[in-house]
Amino acid sequence: MAKILVFAGSNSSASINYELVKYTASIIENHDIQLLNMANYPFALYSEDIEKKEGYSNSLVELKNDIQNADGIILAVNEHNGNPSAYFKNILDWLSRLERKFMSETKVLLMSTSPGKRGGIGALEIVNTMLPRFGAEIVTTFSLPSFHDNFSPSKGISDTELSDIYEKALEAFLNSL
């Protein structure tokens, strides 16, 4: 039984990426799942001045510990103007100041979704390149386009082809643990 940390890179209370990871967490069996709602994790905008004056928040240290205690991470990143959100980039900045390789040897299923037809692929590609710098091993990725047309919180992904791709990605990730 692996310990899996599941969260979205969004601090929005209405995050569709959180809906996707919450659904994913709900269908995984025989593993220890820890689901985080990042809307409950406010972090100051990274600044060397804040770091020197105030140090690191307890929430940040706890998040780093949760990441390091996990065998794997399921992460869905949101997209703002073709990039990861400033909130998610800020988390990475803070975490990397605590410990550069904070994701050392951690396997990751990286996902994204958006209301549009590209499914947050711009942010997914950028984060797919960034996370290995912090030690992560990206096992596989999945992008869900047109979230509101292709997803139901109770039934999951409605498009058969997308559902098959999603299930194979999730299976590959779980088999890697």
CYANA upper distance limits for C-alpha pairs under 8 A (distance plus 0.5 A):
  1 MET  CA     30 ASN  CA      6.56
  1 MET  CA     31 HIS  CA      5.29
  1 MET  CA     32 ASP  CA      7.16
  2 ALA  CA     31 HIS  CA      5.69
  2 ALA  CA     32 ASP  CA      6.55
  2 ALA  CA     70 ALA  CA      8.29
  2 ALA  CA     71 ASP  CA      6.38
  2 ALA  CA     72 GLY  CA      8.05
  2 ALA  CA    177 LEU  CA      7.05
  3 LYS  CA     31 HIS  CA      6.63
  3 LYS  CA     32 ASP  CA      5.12
  3 LYS  CA     33 ILE  CA      6.54
  3 LYS  CA     34 GLN  CA      8.11
  3 LYS  CA     69 ASN  CA      8.20
  3 LYS  CA     70 ALA  CA      5.61
  3 LYS  CA     71 ASP  CA      5.76
  3 LYS  CA     72 GLY  CA      7.18
  4 ILE  CA     31 HIS  CA      7.60
  4 ILE  CA     32 ASP  CA      6.59
  4 ILE  CA     33 ILE  CA      5.48
  4 ILE  CA     34 GLN  CA      6.71
  4 ILE  CA     70 ALA  CA      5.95
  4 ILE  CA     71 ASP  CA      6.43
  4 ILE  CA     72 GLY  CA      5.38
  4 ILE  CA     73 ILE  CA      5.98
  4 ILE  CA     74 ILE  CA      7.67
  5 LEU  CA     33 ILE  CA      6.61
  5 LEU  CA     34 GLN  CA      5.39
  5 LEU  CA     35 LEU  CA      6.65
  5 LEU  CA     36 LEU  CA      8.10
  5 LEU  CA     66 ASP  CA      7.73
  5 LEU  CA     67 ILE  CA      7.32
  5 LEU  CA     70 ALA  CA      6.40
  5 LEU  CA     72 GLY  CA      6.89
  5 LEU  CA     73 ILE  CA      5.26
  5 LEU  CA     74 ILE  CA      6.79
  6 VAL  CA     21 VAL  CA      6.96
  6 VAL  CA     22 LYS  CA      8.20
  6 VAL  CA     25 ALA  CA      7.35
  6 VAL  CA     33 ILE  CA      7.63
  6 VAL  CA     34 GLN  CA      6.50
  6 VAL  CA     35 LEU  CA      5.24
  6 VAL  CA     36 LEU  CA      6.71
  6 VAL  CA     73 ILE  CA      6.23
  6 VAL  CA     74 ILE  CA      5.20
  6 VAL  CA     75 LEU  CA      6.48
  7 PHE  CA     18 TYR  CA      7.11
  7 PHE  CA     21 VAL  CA      6.75
  7 PHE  CA     22 LYS  CA      8.29
  7 PHE  CA     35 LEU  CA      6.46
  7 PHE  CA     36 LEU  CA      5.60
  7 PHE  CA     37 ASN  CA      6.82
  7 PHE  CA     38 MET  CA      7.54
  7 PHE  CA     73 ILE  CA      8.46
  7 PHE  CA     74 ILE  CA      7.00
  7 PHE  CA     75 LEU  CA      5.74
  7 PHE  CA     76 ALA  CA      7.22
  8 ALA  CA     17 ASN  CA      6.18
  8 ALA  CA     18 TYR  CA      5.50
  8 ALA  CA     21 VAL  CA      7.16
  8 ALA  CA     36 LEU  CA      8.37
  8 ALA  CA     37 ASN  CA      7.76
  8 ALA  CA     38 MET  CA      7.33
  8 ALA  CA     75 LEU  CA      5.86
  8 ALA  CA     76 ALA  CA      5.08
  8 ALA  CA     77 VAL  CA      6.22
  8 ALA  CA     78 ASN  CA      7.98
  9 GLY  CA     17 ASN  CA      8.24
  9 GLY  CA     38 MET  CA      7.58
  9 GLY  CA     75 LEU  CA      7.55
  9 GLY  CA     76 ALA  CA      6.67
  9 GLY  CA     77 VAL  CA      5.24
  9 GLY  CA     78 ASN  CA      6.67
  9 GLY  CA     85 SER  CA      8.00
  9 GLY  CA     87 TYR  CA      7.82
  9 GLY  CA     88 PHE  CA      5.51
 10 SER  CA     15 SER  CA      6.97
 10 SER  CA     17 ASN  CA      7.81
 10 SER  CA     18 TYR  CA      7.85
 10 SER  CA     38 MET  CA      6.77
 10 SER  CA     39 ALA  CA      7.54
 10 SER  CA     77 VAL  CA      7.40
 10 SER  CA     78 ASN  CA      6.63
 10 SER  CA     85 SER  CA      7.59
 10 SER  CA     87 TYR  CA      7.14
 10 SER  CA     88 PHE  CA      6.95
 11 ASN  CA     15 SER  CA      7.90
 11 ASN  CA     37 ASN  CA      8.24
 11 ASN  CA     38 MET  CA      5.54
 11 ASN  CA     39 ALA  CA      4.50
 11 ASN  CA     40 ASN  CA      7.93
 11 ASN  CA     41 TYR  CA      7.89
 11 ASN  CA     42 PRO  CA      8.27
 11 ASN  CA     87 TYR  CA      7.38
 12 SER  CA     38 MET  CA      8.34
 12 SER  CA     39 ALA  CA      6.09
 13 SER  CA     39 ALA  CA      6.16
 15 SER  CA     19 GLU  CA      7.02
 16 ILE  CA     20 LEU  CA      6.79
 16 ILE  CA    113 THR  CA      7.61
 16 ILE  CA    114 SER  CA      7.72
 16 ILE  CA    147 PHE  CA      8.00
 17 ASN  CA     21 VAL  CA      6.87
 17 ASN  CA     76 ALA  CA      5.97
 17 ASN  CA     77 VAL  CA      7.05
 17 ASN  CA     78 ASN  CA      6.70
 17 ASN  CA    112 SER  CA      6.90
 17 ASN  CA    113 THR  CA      6.42
 17 ASN  CA    114 SER  CA      8.14
 18 TYR  CA     22 LYS  CA      6.38
 18 TYR  CA     37 ASN  CA      7.66
 18 TYR  CA     76 ALA  CA      7.62
 19 GLU  CA     23 TYR  CA      6.62
 19 GLU  CA    153 PRO  CA      7.41
 20 LEU  CA     24 THR  CA      6.72
 20 LEU  CA     76 ALA  CA      7.94
 20 LEU  CA    113 THR  CA      8.31
 20 LEU  CA    153 PRO  CA      8.41
 21 VAL  CA     25 ALA  CA      6.54
 21 VAL  CA     74 ILE  CA      7.62
 21 VAL  CA     75 LEU  CA      7.54
 21 VAL  CA     76 ALA  CA      6.99
 22 LYS  CA     26 SER  CA      6.78
 22 LYS  CA     35 LEU  CA      7.62
 23 TYR  CA     27 ILE  CA      7.18
 23 TYR  CA    153 PRO  CA      6.99
 23 TYR  CA    154 SER  CA      8.43
 23 TYR  CA    156 GLY  CA      7.30
 24 THR  CA     28 ILE  CA      7.21
 25 ALA  CA     33 ILE  CA      7.22
 25 ALA  CA     35 LEU  CA      7.60
 37 ASN  CA     41 TYR  CA      8.15
 38 MET  CA     42 PRO  CA      8.27
 41 TYR  CA     59 SER  CA      7.46
 43 PHE  CA     60 LEU  CA      8.37
 43 PHE  CA     90 ASN  CA      8.42
 43 PHE  CA     91 ILE  CA      7.94
 45 LEU  CA     90 ASN  CA      6.86
 46 TYR  CA     50 ILE  CA      7.67
 46 TYR  CA     51 GLU  CA      8.05
 46 TYR  CA     90 ASN  CA      6.63
 46 TYR  CA     93 ASP  CA      7.23
 46 TYR  CA     94 TRP  CA      6.80
 47 SER  CA     51 GLU  CA      6.69
 48 GLU  CA     52 LYS  CA      6.58
 49 ASP  CA     53 LYS  CA      6.52
 50 ILE  CA     54 GLU  CA      6.02
 50 ILE  CA     55 GLY  CA      7.43
 51 GLU  CA     55 GLY  CA      5.09
 51 GLU  CA     56 TYR  CA      7.08
 56 TYR  CA     60 LEU  CA      6.98
 56 TYR  CA     61 VAL  CA      7.43
 56 TYR  CA     98 LEU  CA      8.17
 57 SER  CA     61 VAL  CA      7.00
 58 ASN  CA     62 GLU  CA      6.55
 59 SER  CA     63 LEU  CA      6.57
 60 LEU  CA     64 LYS  CA      6.71
 60 LEU  CA     94 TRP  CA      8.04
 60 LEU  CA     95 LEU  CA      7.54
 61 VAL  CA     65 ASN  CA      6.66
 61 VAL  CA     98 LEU  CA      8.32
 62 GLU  CA     66 ASP  CA      6.57
 63 LEU  CA     67 ILE  CA      6.69
 64 LYS  CA     68 GLN  CA      6.65
 64 LYS  CA     95 LEU  CA      7.06
 64 LYS  CA    102 PHE  CA      7.14
 65 ASN  CA     69 ASN  CA      6.46
 66 ASP  CA     70 ALA  CA      6.78
 67 ILE  CA     73 ILE  CA      7.99
 67 ILE  CA    102 PHE  CA      7.92
 67 ILE  CA    103 MET  CA      7.12
 68 GLN  CA    102 PHE  CA      7.12
 68 GLN  CA    103 MET  CA      6.78
 68 GLN  CA    104 SER  CA      8.05
 68 GLN  CA    106 THR  CA      8.07
 70 ALA  CA    106 THR  CA      7.79
 71 ASP  CA    106 THR  CA      6.55
 71 ASP  CA    107 LYS  CA      7.28
 71 ASP  CA    177 LEU  CA      7.22
 72 GLY  CA    106 THR  CA      5.99
 72 GLY  CA    107 LYS  CA      5.15
 72 GLY  CA    108 VAL  CA      6.17
 72 GLY  CA    109 LEU  CA      8.39
 72 GLY  CA    177 LEU  CA      7.38
 73 ILE  CA    106 THR  CA      7.63
 73 ILE  CA    107 LYS  CA      6.77
 73 ILE  CA    108 VAL  CA      5.28
 73 ILE  CA    109 LEU  CA      6.81
 74 ILE  CA    108 VAL  CA      6.31
 74 ILE  CA    109 LEU  CA      5.31
 74 ILE  CA    110 LEU  CA      6.67
 74 ILE  CA    111 MET  CA      8.12
 75 LEU  CA    108 VAL  CA      7.70
 75 LEU  CA    109 LEU  CA      6.80
 75 LEU  CA    110 LEU  CA      5.62
 75 LEU  CA    111 MET  CA      6.50
 76 ALA  CA    110 LEU  CA      6.39
 76 ALA  CA    111 MET  CA      4.81
 76 ALA  CA    112 SER  CA      5.27
 76 ALA  CA    113 THR  CA      7.95
 77 VAL  CA     84 PRO  CA      7.05
 77 VAL  CA     85 SER  CA      8.39
 77 VAL  CA     88 PHE  CA      8.24
 77 VAL  CA    110 LEU  CA      8.12
 77 VAL  CA    111 MET  CA      6.87
 77 VAL  CA    112 SER  CA      5.53
 77 VAL  CA    113 THR  CA      8.08
 77 VAL  CA    120 GLY  CA      8.17
 77 VAL  CA    123 ALA  CA      7.18
 77 VAL  CA    124 LEU  CA      6.93
 77 VAL  CA    127 VAL  CA      8.36
 78 ASN  CA     84 PRO  CA      6.42
 78 ASN  CA     85 SER  CA      6.71
 78 ASN  CA    112 SER  CA      6.58
 78 ASN  CA    113 THR  CA      7.24
 78 ASN  CA    114 SER  CA      7.67
 78 ASN  CA    120 GLY  CA      6.85
 78 ASN  CA    123 ALA  CA      7.21
 79 GLU  CA     83 ASN  CA      5.81
 79 GLU  CA     84 PRO  CA      5.30
 79 GLU  CA     85 SER  CA      6.17
 79 GLU  CA    112 SER  CA      8.49
 79 GLU  CA    114 SER  CA      7.83
 79 GLU  CA    120 GLY  CA      5.79
 79 GLU  CA    122 GLY  CA      7.64
 79 GLU  CA    123 ALA  CA      5.73
 80 HIS  CA     84 PRO  CA      6.52
 80 HIS  CA     85 SER  CA      5.84
 80 HIS  CA    123 ALA  CA      8.33
 82 GLY  CA    120 GLY  CA      7.72
 82 GLY  CA    121 ILE  CA      8.35
 82 GLY  CA    122 GLY  CA      5.38
 82 GLY  CA    123 ALA  CA      6.38
 83 ASN  CA    122 GLY  CA      6.37
 83 ASN  CA    123 ALA  CA      4.97
 83 ASN  CA    126 ILE  CA      7.57
 84 PRO  CA     88 PHE  CA      7.00
 84 PRO  CA     89 LYS  CA      7.15
 84 PRO  CA    122 GLY  CA      8.33
 84 PRO  CA    123 ALA  CA      5.04
 84 PRO  CA    124 LEU  CA      8.03
 84 PRO  CA    126 ILE  CA      7.84
 84 PRO  CA    127 VAL  CA      7.69
 85 SER  CA     89 LYS  CA      6.88
 86 ALA  CA     90 ASN  CA      6.42
 87 TYR  CA     91 ILE  CA      6.88
 88 PHE  CA     92 LEU  CA      6.92
 89 LYS  CA     93 ASP  CA      6.73
 90 ASN  CA     94 TRP  CA      6.76
 91 ILE  CA     95 LEU  CA      6.54
 92 LEU  CA     96 SER  CA      6.43
 93 ASP  CA     97 ARG  CA      6.92
 94 TRP  CA     98 LEU  CA      7.11
 95 LEU  CA     99 GLU  CA      6.85
 95 LEU  CA    100 ARG  CA      7.90
 95 LEU  CA    102 PHE  CA      7.33
 96 SER  CA    100 ARG  CA      4.83
 96 SER  CA    101 LYS  CA      7.46
 96 SER  CA    102 PHE  CA      7.08
 96 SER  CA    134 PHE  CA      7.73
 98 LEU  CA    102 PHE  CA      8.32
100 ARG  CA    134 PHE  CA      6.40
101 LYS  CA    133 ARG  CA      7.86
101 LYS  CA    134 PHE  CA      4.77
101 LYS  CA    135 GLY  CA      5.56
102 PHE  CA    134 PHE  CA      6.41
102 PHE  CA    135 GLY  CA      7.31
103 MET  CA    131 LEU  CA      8.36
103 MET  CA    134 PHE  CA      5.99
103 MET  CA    135 GLY  CA      5.31
103 MET  CA    136 ALA  CA      5.49
104 SER  CA    134 PHE  CA      7.09
104 SER  CA    135 GLY  CA      4.46
104 SER  CA    136 ALA  CA      6.19
105 GLU  CA    135 GLY  CA      6.39
105 GLU  CA    136 ALA  CA      6.32
105 GLU  CA    137 GLU  CA      6.88
106 THR  CA    135 GLY  CA      7.54
106 THR  CA    136 ALA  CA      5.53
106 THR  CA    137 GLU  CA      6.33
107 LYS  CA    136 ALA  CA      6.61
107 LYS  CA    137 GLU  CA      5.26
107 LYS  CA    138 ILE  CA      6.41
107 LYS  CA    139 VAL  CA      6.60
107 LYS  CA    173 PHE  CA      8.16
107 LYS  CA    176 SER  CA      8.13
107 LYS  CA    177 LEU  CA      7.89
108 VAL  CA    136 ALA  CA      7.23
108 VAL  CA    137 GLU  CA      6.45
108 VAL  CA    138 ILE  CA      5.24
108 VAL  CA    139 VAL  CA      6.12
108 VAL  CA    140 THR  CA      7.74
108 VAL  CA    173 PHE  CA      7.75
109 LEU  CA    138 ILE  CA      6.79
109 LEU  CA    139 VAL  CA      6.37
109 LEU  CA    140 THR  CA      5.89
109 LEU  CA    141 THR  CA      6.30
109 LEU  CA    142 PHE  CA      8.37
109 LEU  CA    169 ALA  CA      8.06
109 LEU  CA    170 LEU  CA      7.73
109 LEU  CA    173 PHE  CA      6.47
110 LEU  CA    124 LEU  CA      7.76
110 LEU  CA    128 ASN  CA      7.82
110 LEU  CA    138 ILE  CA      7.42
110 LEU  CA    140 THR  CA      6.98
110 LEU  CA    141 THR  CA      5.20
110 LEU  CA    142 PHE  CA      6.99
111 MET  CA    124 LEU  CA      7.25
111 MET  CA    141 THR  CA      5.99
111 MET  CA    142 PHE  CA      5.18
111 MET  CA    143 SER  CA      6.05
111 MET  CA    144 LEU  CA      8.35
112 SER  CA    119 GLY  CA      6.80
112 SER  CA    120 GLY  CA      5.87
112 SER  CA    121 ILE  CA      7.26
112 SER  CA    123 ALA  CA      8.15
112 SER  CA    124 LEU  CA      6.52
112 SER  CA    142 PHE  CA      7.11
112 SER  CA    143 SER  CA      5.39
112 SER  CA    144 LEU  CA      6.81
113 THR  CA    119 GLY  CA      4.87
113 THR  CA    120 GLY  CA      5.61
113 THR  CA    121 ILE  CA      8.26
113 THR  CA    143 SER  CA      6.18
113 THR  CA    144 LEU  CA      5.15
113 THR  CA    145 PRO  CA      6.31
113 THR  CA    146 SER  CA      8.05
113 THR  CA    147 PHE  CA      6.73
114 SER  CA    118 ARG  CA      7.80
114 SER  CA    119 GLY  CA      5.06
114 SER  CA    120 GLY  CA      5.77
114 SER  CA    144 LEU  CA      7.56
114 SER  CA    145 PRO  CA      6.45
114 SER  CA    146 SER  CA      6.60
114 SER  CA    147 PHE  CA      6.14
115 PRO  CA    119 GLY  CA      7.41
115 PRO  CA    145 PRO  CA      7.16
115 PRO  CA    146 SER  CA      5.01
115 PRO  CA    147 PHE  CA      5.41
115 PRO  CA    148 HIS  CA      6.64
116 GLY  CA    120 GLY  CA      8.28
116 GLY  CA    145 PRO  CA      6.43
116 GLY  CA    146 SER  CA      5.29
116 GLY  CA    147 PHE  CA      7.85
117 LYS  CA    145 PRO  CA      5.23
117 LYS  CA    146 SER  CA      5.62
118 ARG  CA    122 GLY  CA      8.46
118 ARG  CA    144 LEU  CA      8.44
118 ARG  CA    145 PRO  CA      5.89
118 ARG  CA    146 SER  CA      8.12
119 GLY  CA    143 SER  CA      5.93
119 GLY  CA    144 LEU  CA      5.41
119 GLY  CA    145 PRO  CA      4.09
119 GLY  CA    146 SER  CA      6.85
119 GLY  CA    147 PHE  CA      7.94
120 GLY  CA    124 LEU  CA      6.78
120 GLY  CA    143 SER  CA      7.31
120 GLY  CA    144 LEU  CA      8.25
120 GLY  CA    145 PRO  CA      7.86
121 ILE  CA    125 GLU  CA      6.52
121 ILE  CA    143 SER  CA      6.78
122 GLY  CA    126 ILE  CA      6.91
123 ALA  CA    127 VAL  CA      6.60
124 LEU  CA    128 ASN  CA      6.38
124 LEU  CA    143 SER  CA      8.17
125 GLU  CA    129 THR  CA      6.93
126 ILE  CA    130 MET  CA      6.77
127 VAL  CA    131 LEU  CA      6.40
128 ASN  CA    132 PRO  CA      7.95
128 ASN  CA    138 ILE  CA      7.52
129 THR  CA    133 ARG  CA      8.24
130 MET  CA    134 PHE  CA      7.95
131 LEU  CA    135 GLY  CA      7.28
131 LEU  CA    136 ALA  CA      5.97
131 LEU  CA    137 GLU  CA      8.33
131 LEU  CA    138 ILE  CA      8.31
132 PRO  CA    136 ALA  CA      5.01
132 PRO  CA    137 GLU  CA      6.57
132 PRO  CA    138 ILE  CA      7.78
139 VAL  CA    172 ALA  CA      7.86
139 VAL  CA    173 PHE  CA      6.40
139 VAL  CA    176 SER  CA      7.97
140 THR  CA    169 ALA  CA      6.52
140 THR  CA    172 ALA  CA      7.74
140 THR  CA    173 PHE  CA      7.18
141 THR  CA    169 ALA  CA      7.19
142 PHE  CA    165 ILE  CA      8.02
142 PHE  CA    166 TYR  CA      6.78
142 PHE  CA    169 ALA  CA      7.19
144 LEU  CA    150 ASN  CA      8.25
144 LEU  CA    162 LEU  CA      7.78
145 PRO  CA    150 ASN  CA      7.97
146 SER  CA    150 ASN  CA      6.61
147 PHE  CA    151 PHE  CA      6.06
148 HIS  CA    152 SER  CA      8.24
150 ASN  CA    157 ILE  CA      6.05
150 ASN  CA    158 SER  CA      5.67
150 ASN  CA    159 ASP  CA      6.27
151 PHE  CA    155 LYS  CA      7.96
151 PHE  CA    156 GLY  CA      5.84
151 PHE  CA    157 ILE  CA      5.03
151 PHE  CA    158 SER  CA      6.25
152 SER  CA    156 GLY  CA      5.46
152 SER  CA    157 ILE  CA      6.98
152 SER  CA    158 SER  CA      7.68
157 ILE  CA    162 LEU  CA      7.53
157 ILE  CA    163 SER  CA      5.86
158 SER  CA    162 LEU  CA      8.38
158 SER  CA    163 SER  CA      7.27
159 ASP  CA    163 SER  CA      6.43
160 THR  CA    164 ASP  CA      6.69
161 GLU  CA    165 ILE  CA      6.93
162 LEU  CA    166 TYR  CA      6.59
163 SER  CA    167 GLU  CA      6.56
164 ASP  CA    168 LYS  CA      6.69
165 ILE  CA    169 ALA  CA      6.71
166 TYR  CA    170 LEU  CA      6.66
167 GLU  CA    171 GLU  CA      6.51
168 LYS  CA    172 ALA  CA      6.53
169 ALA  CA    173 PHE  CA      6.75
170 LEU  CA    174 LEU  CA      6.67
171 GLU  CA    175 ASN  CA      6.48
172 ALA  CA    176 SER  CA      6.77
173 PHE  CA    177 LEU  CA      7.41
